[in-house]
Amino acid sequence: MNLPGGWRIRKPSEDAETVYISEKFGVRSLHIGSDTVQSAMRIASPNDLELSYTRSMMGFLLFNEKPQSVLMIGLGGGSVAKFIYHRMPWTTVRVIELRERVLTVARRYFGVPPDDARFEVIIGDGVEFASRPAMCADLVVVDGYDGESHVQALATVAFYRDCHERLNKGGMLVVNLWGGDREFNETLKRIETAFPAGTLCLPAEKPGNVIVFGFRGPAGQIAWETLAQRAMALEARYELGFMRFVEGLRRMNRHDEKYLQI
């Protein structure tokens, strides 16, 4: 469904947090509780990743190229979920979304697919689901924001420890954080506490968002040459800026001339 440029559709709110969409220059955006863009989709390429932070979240592929299962906390417009579903056919995707009206908007206006054997959206509390032993996955992705800030319940040591326990051997946590958040350093410390085997930070191409990776098991050190080879192969396959991701990892993490330290 195309909307005239700049036209905004508001959905009736069950509480004070309004979910609505806007459209401008061929890009449709999702807003939850404020004018901040939570998710965006280019209408001509609905399954591509429009926002730089969503592209950076795919940086996990440098370390885990073929996860078989993904558990996502927070749907939004479903950009990352759709990308994985359409571009990684070997992967199953399960999403936990708190607000049913977000799912309604995501399916009607952002092309989030219906449930099938590889894709499922569950309406529920991500914190509670992360504590369930049956919710194991190779990758846990957390992208939980309300109007202006990271959802506090999704930023506790207890929650991140539950995420750690949900990961299969060799699994990874992927968290989208806002670098300008006054709680950023404290939240990063909580992730590091819950993931003693190692963490990495990757800045998004557009300044602001920082993607944090947490490793279930020891990762040690990885040669820059190895990462560059992986990046070139992944860039050819997915047409994302993996070489830029490697440079971003160099800027924000411990390393020496030959190795990235995890």
Sequence and secondary structure as in RCSB ss.txt:
>XXXX:A:sequence
MNLPGGWRIRKPSEDAETVYISEKFGVRSLHIGSDTVQSAMRIASPNDLELSYTRSMMGFLLFNEKPQSVLMIGL
GGGSVAKFIYHRMPWTTVRVIELRERVLTVARRYFGVPPDDARFEVIIGDGVEFASRPAMCADLVVVDGYDGESH
VQALATVAFYRDCHERLNKGGMLVVNLWGGDREFNETLKRIETAFPAGTLCLPAEKPGNVIVFGFRGPAGQIAWE
TLAQRAMALEARYELGFMRFVEGLRRMNRHDEKYLQI
>XXXX:A:secstr
    TT EEE   SSS  EEEEEETTEEEEEESSSSEEEEEETTSTTS  SHHHHHHGGGGGT S  SEEEEE  
TT HHHHHHHHH TT EEEEEES HHHHHHHHHHS      SSEEEEES HHHHHT TT  EEEEEE  B SSSB
 GGGSSHHHHHHHHHHEEEEEEEEEEEETT TTHHHHHHHHHHH TT EEEEE SSTTEEEEEEESS   EEEHH
HHHHHHHHHHHHH S HHHHHHHHHHHS B SSEEE 
